[in-house]
Amino acid sequence: MKIIKFEAHQIRRLVKRSSPNIEEVIQPVKTIIEDVQRNGDEALRKFTKKFDGADIREFKVTRKEIEESYEKVDDKLKNALNMAAANIRKFHRLQLPSQWLREINKGIIAGQIIRPIESVGCYIPGGRAVYPSTALMTIIPAKIAGVKRIICCTPPRKDGSVNEAILAAADMAGADEIYKIGGVQAIAAMAYGTKTINPVDKIVGPGNIFVTAAKKLVYGDVDIDFIAGPSEVLIIADENANPEYIALEMIAQAEHDPEAASVLVTPSRGLGEKVYRILEEKIRYAKRGKIIKESLKNHGKIIIVKDLMEAVHFSNEYAPEHLIIMTDEPENLLDEIENAGSIFLGELTPVSAGDYGSGTNHVLPTSGFARVYSGLSTESFLKKPTIQILSEDGLKTLKDAVIPLAEHEGLYAHAESFKKRLAR
């Protein structure tokens, strides 16, 4: 990893990071999806055996298996899941929007109503690590939104069981159905349905490049949250920031994946050099040291800028998944932040707080998509149909807008429909 002096003309190169090259896997992913569409459960069994090494006849997790999972999870972890779930519920309830009706002009009332999506599928990964926290983050907002049917798919182990912490978390969160299916075949099953699994209207949740490609291919037939790449953090820090905290945050992000990105942007070269030395030392003893070393080598950066405003400008161009601001008065920079998935203010606020317990969601846009997307939220599972009500006064108020515009666009029946009501 290098310490780089920021130069404006290099910004495109500096903001570039790893993103999944979906085109490389599109064809095999498409083949699996088409097989599931044609052959349903038979294809699911074939691919589960091939990719997960599990011979499964019944994909749906039984109530007995769920109850047994609670017995297998130790009390400390159950308590952690309950605490996290409580905060996630509190936060996501606050995101519920309001219905409204207002008089827009004389005789014209308009507004919006709120309705949940009918059914949602939540994908919970189980590759390099298991993520019971992702079950909470995907299922709880859907439940709060009022989604009537929430299903969960997660890869099985070779013996045909599902990780007990994922099962317990999914049940705690309120999943209606849980299935022992992972990978592309799970996305295909949720999108198109099989004899065992009814299809859903929207699929959410992170996954590897194959899952990401599958979500991209089924989009349009169902909705998805967004296309996500490897995890990333950008840290804005001044000369007074704690270099050990910064190094630990970079390591924490790097341990996700060799393609994860960890970036420090600071006007203090002295701070950058301290962080670099601490990283060198801590990587030697890190449990996931090989992954961390590869990630920092390929996608880690320490960028020296002239001042904090230049750091903010770079951050807005980068549009990070996670943005940490470690400055004397971090709140003072908040108004200048335009693009970020989730923001962590102050040196006592690690990304892990948002990943697990503060209540905010950890399913976030990556690869610069924070420019246009927000993270998963209660509103991700809601529709907002609009309403309009016109009186006779409203018809008269609108006639000089509606009739000329409709006729100018050649939609004469539109104009006639309006005129007929005026003439009644």
C-alpha positions as CSV (number, residue, x, y, z in Angstrom):
1,M,0.0,0.0,0.0
2,K,1.3,3.4,-0.9
3,I,1.0,6.9,0.6
4,I,-0.1,9.1,-2.3
5,K,-0.2,12.9,-2.7
6,F,-3.5,13.9,-4.1
7,E,-3.5,15.5,-7.6
8,A,-6.8,16.6,-9.1
9,H,-6.0,15.3,-12.6
10,Q,-5.5,11.8,-11.1
11,I,-8.9,11.6,-9.4
12,R,-10.4,9.1,-11.8
13,R,-7.6,6.7,-11.2
14,L,-7.7,7.3,-7.4
15,V,-11.5,6.7,-7.1
16,K,-11.3,3.5,-9.1
17,R,-11.6,0.3,-7.0
18,S,-12.6,-3.3,-7.5
19,S,-16.0,-4.0,-8.9
20,P,-17.4,-7.4,-10.0
21,N,-16.8,-8.2,-13.6
22,I,-20.2,-9.7,-14.1
23,E,-19.7,-10.2,-17.8
24,E,-17.2,-13.0,-17.1
25,V,-19.8,-15.1,-15.3
26,I,-23.0,-14.1,-17.1
27,Q,-23.2,-17.1,-19.4
28,P,-22.9,-19.9,-16.8
29,V,-25.2,-17.9,-14.5
30,K,-27.8,-17.6,-17.3
31,T,-27.6,-21.4,-17.9
32,I,-28.3,-22.1,-14.2
33,I,-31.3,-19.7,-14.2
34,E,-32.8,-21.2,-17.3
35,D,-32.3,-24.7,-15.9
36,V,-34.2,-23.7,-12.8
37,Q,-37.0,-22.1,-14.9
38,R,-37.4,-25.3,-16.9
39,N,-36.8,-28.0,-14.3
40,G,-37.7,-26.4,-11.0
41,D,-36.9,-28.4,-7.8
42,E,-35.0,-31.0,-9.8
43,A,-32.6,-28.3,-11.0
44,L,-32.3,-27.0,-7.4
45,R,-31.3,-30.4,-6.1
46,K,-28.8,-30.9,-8.9
47,F,-27.1,-27.5,-8.3
48,T,-27.2,-27.8,-4.5
49,K,-25.4,-31.1,-4.8
50,K,-22.9,-29.7,-7.2
51,F,-22.0,-26.4,-5.5
52,D,-22.8,-27.1,-1.8
53,G,-22.2,-30.8,-1.7
54,A,-25.5,-31.3,0.0
55,D,-28.1,-33.9,-1.0
56,I,-31.4,-32.3,-0.1
57,R,-34.9,-33.6,-0.8
58,E,-36.9,-31.0,1.2
59,F,-35.7,-27.5,0.9
60,K,-38.0,-25.8,3.3
61,V,-36.7,-25.5,6.9
62,T,-39.1,-27.1,9.3
63,R,-40.4,-25.6,12.5
64,K,-38.6,-28.3,14.4
65,E,-35.2,-27.3,12.8
66,I,-35.8,-23.7,13.8
67,E,-36.6,-24.6,17.4
68,E,-33.5,-26.8,17.5
69,S,-31.4,-23.9,16.2
70,Y,-32.3,-21.8,19.2
71,E,-31.0,-24.5,21.5
72,K,-27.7,-24.7,19.6
73,V,-27.0,-21.0,19.7
74,D,-25.3,-19.9,22.9
75,D,-26.9,-17.4,25.2
76,K,-24.3,-14.7,24.5
77,L,-25.0,-14.8,20.7
78,K,-28.8,-15.0,21.2
79,N,-28.6,-11.9,23.5
80,A,-26.5,-10.1,20.8
81,L,-29.0,-10.9,18.1
82,N,-31.9,-9.7,20.3
83,M,-30.2,-6.4,21.1
84,A,-29.3,-5.8,17.5
85,A,-32.8,-6.7,16.4
86,A,-34.4,-4.3,18.9
87,N,-32.3,-1.3,17.6
88,I,-32.8,-2.2,14.0
89,R,-36.6,-2.3,14.6
90,K,-36.5,1.1,16.3
91,F,-34.5,2.7,13.6
92,H,-36.5,1.3,10.7
93,R,-39.8,2.2,12.3
94,L,-38.7,5.8,12.2
95,Q,-38.2,5.5,8.4
96,L,-41.9,4.8,7.8
97,P,-43.2,7.6,5.5
98,S,-46.6,9.3,6.0
99,Q,-49.7,9.2,3.8
100,W,-50.9,12.7,2.8
101,L,-53.6,14.6,0.9
102,R,-53.3,18.3,0.2
103,E,-55.2,21.0,-1.8
104,I,-52.7,21.7,-4.6
105,N,-54.9,24.4,-6.2
106,K,-58.5,25.5,-6.1
107,G,-60.6,22.3,-6.4
108,I,-57.6,20.0,-6.9
109,I,-56.7,17.6,-4.1
110,A,-53.7,15.3,-4.5
111,G,-51.5,13.1,-2.3
112,Q,-50.0,9.7,-1.8
113,I,-50.8,6.5,0.0
114,I,-48.4,3.9,1.3
115,R,-48.6,0.2,0.4
116,P,-46.1,-2.6,1.1
117,I,-44.8,-4.9,-1.6
118,E,-46.7,-8.2,-1.5
119,S,-43.7,-10.6,-1.3
120,V,-39.9,-10.3,-0.7
121,G,-37.1,-12.8,-0.9
122,C,-34.0,-12.2,1.3
123,Y,-30.7,-13.8,0.3
124,I,-28.4,-14.5,3.2
125,P,-24.8,-15.5,2.1
126,G,-22.9,-18.4,3.6
127,G,-19.6,-18.5,1.7
128,R,-16.4,-17.1,3.4
129,A,-18.4,-16.5,6.5
130,V,-22.0,-16.7,7.8
131,Y,-24.0,-13.6,8.3
132,P,-26.9,-13.8,10.8
133,S,-26.8,-10.0,11.0
134,T,-27.8,-9.9,7.3
135,A,-30.9,-11.8,8.1
136,L,-31.9,-9.1,10.6
137,M,-31.0,-6.3,8.2
138,T,-33.0,-7.6,5.3
139,I,-36.0,-9.2,7.0
140,I,-36.8,-6.6,9.7
141,P,-37.3,-3.6,7.4
142,A,-39.6,-5.7,5.2
143,K,-41.6,-6.8,8.2
144,I,-41.9,-3.2,9.4
145,A,-43.0,-2.1,6.0
146,G,-45.9,-4.6,6.2
147,V,-44.7,-7.1,3.5
148,K,-47.2,-10.0,3.7
149,R,-44.8,-12.8,2.7
150,I,-41.1,-12.7,3.5
151,I,-38.9,-15.7,2.5
152,C,-35.3,-16.3,3.2
153,C,-32.8,-18.4,1.2
154,T,-29.3,-19.4,2.5
155,P,-26.8,-22.1,1.5
156,P,-26.9,-25.4,3.3
157,R,-23.9,-27.2,4.8
158,K,-22.8,-30.5,3.4
159,D,-24.9,-32.4,5.9
160,G,-28.0,-30.6,4.6
161,S,-28.4,-28.4,7.7
162,V,-28.4,-24.6,7.8
163,N,-26.2,-22.5,10.2
164,E,-28.1,-22.3,13.4
165,A,-27.4,-18.6,14.0
166,I,-28.8,-17.7,10.6
167,L,-31.9,-19.8,11.3
168,A,-32.4,-18.2,14.7
169,A,-31.9,-14.7,13.3
170,A,-34.2,-15.2,10.4
171,D,-36.9,-16.5,12.7
172,M,-36.4,-13.7,15.2
173,A,-36.6,-11.2,12.4
174,G,-40.0,-12.6,11.2
175,A,-39.3,-14.7,8.1
176,D,-42.4,-16.6,7.0
177,E,-40.4,-19.3,5.1
178,I,-36.8,-20.3,5.1
179,Y,-35.2,-22.4,2.4
180,K,-31.9,-24.4,2.2
181,I,-30.8,-23.0,-1.1
182,G,-27.8,-20.8,-2.0
183,G,-26.2,-19.2,-5.0
184,V,-27.6,-18.5,-8.4
185,Q,-30.2,-21.3,-8.0
186,A,-31.7,-19.5,-5.0
187,I,-32.1,-16.2,-6.9
188,A,-33.7,-18.1,-9.8
189,A,-36.1,-19.9,-7.5
190,M,-37.2,-16.7,-5.8
191,A,-37.6,-14.9,-9.1
192,Y,-39.5,-17.6,-11.1
193,G,-40.7,-20.1,-8.5
194,T,-40.7,-23.9,-8.4
195,K,-43.1,-26.5,-7.1
196,T,-41.7,-25.9,-3.6
197,I,-41.1,-22.2,-3.7
198,N,-43.6,-19.5,-4.8
199,P,-41.9,-16.6,-6.6
200,V,-41.5,-13.2,-4.9
201,D,-41.8,-9.6,-6.2
202,K,-38.4,-8.3,-4.9
203,I,-35.1,-9.9,-4.0
204,V,-32.7,-8.2,-1.6
205,G,-29.4,-9.1,0.1
206,P,-25.7,-9.3,-0.7
207,G,-23.8,-12.2,-2.4
208,N,-20.8,-13.2,-4.4
209,I,-20.2,-12.3,-8.1
210,F,-22.5,-15.2,-9.2
211,V,-25.4,-14.1,-7.0
212,T,-24.8,-10.5,-8.1
213,A,-24.9,-11.6,-11.8
214,A,-28.1,-13.6,-11.1
215,K,-29.8,-10.6,-9.5
216,K,-28.8,-8.5,-12.5
217,L,-30.3,-11.1,-14.9
218,V,-33.6,-11.5,-13.1
219,Y,-34.1,-7.7,-12.7
220,G,-37.1,-6.7,-14.7
221,D,-39.0,-9.9,-14.0
222,V,-38.6,-9.0,-10.3
223,D,-37.2,-6.0,-8.5
224,I,-33.9,-6.1,-6.7
225,D,-32.2,-3.8,-4.1
226,F,-29.1,-2.9,-6.2
227,I,-25.9,-4.4,-7.7
228,A,-23.3,-4.6,-5.0
229,G,-19.5,-5.1,-5.2
230,P,-16.8,-5.7,-2.6
231,S,-17.1,-3.8,0.7
232,E,-15.3,-0.5,1.2
233,V,-14.5,2.3,3.7
234,L,-13.2,5.8,3.2
235,I,-11.9,7.7,6.3
236,I,-11.5,11.4,6.5
237,A,-9.1,12.3,9.3
238,D,-7.2,15.4,10.6
239,E,-3.9,15.5,12.4
240,N,-5.5,14.9,15.8
241,A,-7.2,11.6,14.8
242,N,-6.2,8.4,16.6
243,P,-4.0,6.5,14.1
244,E,-4.6,3.1,15.7
245,Y,-8.4,3.5,15.4
246,I,-7.9,4.4,11.7
247,A,-5.7,1.3,11.1
248,L,-8.1,-0.9,12.8
249,E,-11.0,0.4,10.6
250,M,-9.0,-0.3,7.5
251,I,-8.1,-3.8,8.6
252,A,-11.7,-4.5,9.6
253,Q,-12.9,-3.6,6.1
254,A,-10.0,-5.4,4.4
255,E,-10.8,-8.7,6.2
256,H,-14.1,-9.0,4.3
257,D,-12.5,-9.9,1.0
258,P,-9.2,-9.6,-1.0
259,E,-11.1,-7.2,-3.3
260,A,-12.4,-4.9,-0.4
261,A,-11.2,-1.3,-0.4
262,S,-9.8,0.7,2.5
263,V,-8.9,4.4,2.0
264,L,-7.6,7.1,4.3
265,V,-7.8,10.7,3.1
266,T,-6.0,13.2,5.3
267,P,-4.1,16.6,5.1
268,S,-1.6,15.2,7.6
269,R,1.3,13.2,6.2
270,G,2.5,12.5,9.7
271,L,-0.8,10.8,10.5
272,G,-0.7,8.9,7.2
273,E,2.8,7.6,8.0
274,K,1.7,6.5,11.6
275,V,-1.2,4.6,10.2
276,Y,1.0,2.9,7.7
277,R,3.4,1.7,10.4
278,I,0.5,0.5,12.6
279,L,-1.0,-1.4,9.7
280,E,2.3,-3.2,9.0
281,E,2.5,-4.3,12.6
282,K,-1.1,-5.4,13.1
283,I,-1.4,-7.4,9.9
284,R,1.3,-9.8,11.2
285,Y,-1.0,-11.0,14.0
286,A,-4.4,-10.6,12.3
287,K,-6.5,-13.8,12.2
288,R,-7.5,-13.2,8.5
289,G,-4.0,-11.8,7.7
290,K,-3.7,-13.2,4.3
291,I,-7.0,-11.7,3.1
292,I,-6.2,-8.4,4.8
293,K,-2.7,-8.2,3.3
294,E,-4.0,-8.9,-0.3
295,S,-6.8,-6.4,0.1
296,L,-4.6,-3.6,1.3
297,K,-2.0,-4.3,-1.3
298,N,-4.5,-4.2,-4.1
299,H,-7.0,-1.6,-3.0
300,G,-5.7,0.2,0.1
301,K,-4.7,3.8,-0.2
302,I,-3.5,6.6,2.1
303,I,-4.1,9.9,0.2
304,I,-2.6,13.2,1.4
305,V,-4.7,16.2,0.5
306,K,-4.1,20.0,1.1
307,D,-7.0,20.4,3.6
308,L,-10.2,18.9,4.8
309,M,-12.3,20.5,2.1
310,E,-10.2,18.7,-0.5
311,A,-10.7,15.5,1.5
312,V,-14.5,16.0,1.3
313,H,-14.4,16.7,-2.4
314,F,-12.5,13.5,-2.9
315,S,-14.9,11.6,-0.8
316,N,-17.9,12.9,-2.8
317,E,-16.2,11.7,-6.0
318,Y,-15.4,8.3,-4.4
319,A,-19.0,7.9,-3.0
320,P,-18.0,5.3,-0.4
321,E,-20.2,2.6,1.0
322,H,-18.9,3.5,4.5
323,L,-17.6,7.0,5.3
324,I,-15.9,7.7,8.7
325,I,-15.1,11.2,9.7
326,M,-12.5,11.4,12.4
327,T,-11.9,15.2,12.9
328,D,-12.1,17.5,15.8
329,E,-15.6,18.6,14.9
330,P,-16.9,16.0,12.4
331,E,-20.4,17.4,12.4
332,N,-19.1,20.5,10.7
333,L,-18.3,18.6,7.6
334,L,-21.6,16.8,7.4
335,D,-23.4,19.5,5.3
336,E,-20.7,19.1,2.6
337,I,-21.1,15.4,2.3
338,E,-23.1,14.5,-0.8
339,N,-22.4,10.8,-1.6
340,A,-22.1,8.0,1.0
341,G,-23.9,4.8,1.9
342,S,-23.6,5.2,5.7
343,I,-21.7,7.9,7.6
344,F,-19.9,7.4,11.0
345,L,-19.1,10.6,12.9
346,G,-16.3,10.8,15.4
347,E,-13.5,8.5,16.5
348,L,-15.8,6.5,18.9
349,T,-18.1,5.4,16.0
350,P,-16.7,2.3,14.2
351,V,-18.3,0.8,11.1
352,S,-18.9,-2.3,13.1
353,A,-21.5,-0.3,15.1
354,G,-23.6,0.1,12.0
355,D,-22.8,-3.4,10.8
356,Y,-24.3,-5.0,13.9
357,G,-26.0,-2.9,16.4
358,S,-26.8,0.8,16.1
359,G,-29.9,0.1,14.1
360,T,-28.9,1.5,10.7
361,N,-28.8,-0.9,7.8
362,H,-25.6,-2.6,6.6
363,V,-26.9,-3.5,3.1
364,L,-25.3,-0.6,1.3
365,P,-24.4,0.6,-2.2
366,T,-20.8,0.1,-3.3
367,S,-18.5,0.8,-6.3
368,G,-19.6,4.5,-6.4
369,F,-23.3,3.7,-6.5
370,A,-23.8,5.8,-3.4
371,R,-24.1,8.6,-5.9
372,V,-27.5,7.4,-6.9
373,Y,-28.6,4.8,-4.3
374,S,-29.3,4.7,-0.6
375,G,-28.9,1.7,1.6
376,L,-31.6,-0.8,2.2
377,S,-34.4,0.8,4.3
378,T,-38.1,0.4,5.2
379,E,-38.9,2.4,2.1
380,S,-37.2,-0.2,0.0
381,F,-40.2,-2.4,0.6
382,L,-42.9,0.2,0.0
383,K,-44.9,1.6,-2.9
384,K,-46.4,5.1,-2.9
385,P,-49.4,5.3,-5.2
386,T,-50.5,8.9,-5.9
387,I,-54.1,10.1,-5.6
388,Q,-56.0,13.0,-7.2
389,I,-59.5,14.3,-6.7
390,L,-61.1,17.1,-8.8
391,S,-64.2,19.1,-8.2
392,E,-65.9,21.3,-10.8
393,D,-63.7,24.1,-9.6
394,G,-60.7,21.9,-10.1
395,L,-61.7,21.1,-13.7
396,K,-62.0,24.8,-14.4
397,T,-58.7,25.5,-12.7
398,L,-56.9,22.9,-14.9
399,K,-58.6,23.4,-18.3
400,D,-56.0,25.8,-19.6
401,A,-53.2,23.4,-18.8
402,V,-54.7,20.0,-19.7
403,I,-56.5,20.8,-23.0
404,P,-53.8,22.7,-24.8
405,L,-51.0,20.3,-23.8
406,A,-53.1,17.2,-24.8
407,E,-53.9,18.6,-28.2
408,H,-50.4,19.8,-28.8
409,E,-49.2,16.2,-28.2
410,G,-51.8,14.9,-30.6
411,L,-53.7,13.0,-27.8
412,Y,-57.1,14.4,-28.7
413,A,-59.1,11.8,-26.8
414,H,-57.3,13.0,-23.7
415,A,-58.5,16.5,-24.4
416,E,-62.0,15.3,-25.2
417,S,-62.3,13.3,-22.0
418,F,-61.5,16.5,-20.1
419,K,-63.8,18.7,-22.2
420,K,-66.7,16.3,-21.7
421,R,-66.6,16.8,-17.9
422,L,-66.4,20.5,-18.3
423,A,-69.5,20.5,-20.4
424,R,-71.7,18.4,-18.2
